[in-house]
Amino acid sequence: MASVNVRELARNTSKVIDDAARRRRGTVVTRDGRPVAVVMPINADAFEDWVLANAPEFVEGRRLADEEARRGNTISFDDLVAKPSKKKRPARARR
């Protein structure tokens, strides 16, 4: 995997990105000789799936859903839709 320092990345961002995309391999970005980031080429078709699979909120939601399913705390979609909503209406302003 190629590497560039932060200064080189700042001066040649487009070139570094083009190089990573052309080679289809990541480029490590270093600061003071230590790796701090990676510029990775992406498959545009798979990008949304990758974001969803790696978004902390989504991952935590999946974990909680799996846990509830294991405990049997689930209902069918039809039952969910048939249930009346218990949301409160916003209070009207008094005149």
N, C-alpha and C positions, 0 to 999 in steps of 0.2 A: 504494500500500500504506500503510495506516495505521501510526502508530508511537506507542509509549508509553514513558515512562521506567520504570526499575526500580521506583521508589517507587510510581508509579501502578499498575503491574502488581501489586505486593504488596498495595496497598489495594483493588484492584478486579479481582482475578484472575478471578472468575467472569464479570464483565461483559465483560472483554477476550476471554475464551475464547468466550463466547456471541456476541459481536460478530463474531469471526473465523469462527465456524461459520455464522452467519446470512448473512454477506457472501460466504462461500466464498472468502475471500482471507486471506493471511497478515497478521500484525501484527508490525512490527519492534519489538524491545525495545532501548532505548538506555540507556547509562550514560555520564554526562558528555557527552551529545550524540553518542556514537559507537555504532553498531549492535553489539550483543553476542549477540543471539539472535532467533529468529523463532517466533511462535506460529502454527502452520499447522493449518487444518482437515484432517481425514483422512477418507478413505473407509474405513469399517470393514471392508468386504469385501476391500479391497486392502492393508490394513495389514500382514498377515503377509508378503505378497509383497514389500512395501517394506522391511520389517525384514530379510528374508533377502537381498535384493539389496544392502543397504547395511551389513550386519554385516561388519566387517573379517575375521573368521575365515572366514565363508562365501565372501566375495569372493576371498580368498586361496586357499581350497580349490578354488574353480572355476577360478582361474587355473592352479593346479598340475595339475588334472585335464585342462584343455585342452592344456597343455604335454605331458603324458604321452601324450595321445591323438595329438597331432601326431607324436610320436616313435614311435608304434606300441606303447607300453608298456601294452597293455590286454589283458584276458582276458574271456571271456564269463562271464555270471552262472552258467551251468551248470558251467563249469570251476571257478569260485570255490567254489561249493557242494560240488562233488565233491572238492576238495582237503582232506586231513586237516588239522585245526588243529594248529599248532605251538606253541600256548600252553603254558607250563609250569604244572603244578599247584602250588599253594602247599605249602610244606614243612609236614609235620606236626610239631606240638610234641612234643618228647621228654619222657618222664616220668622 
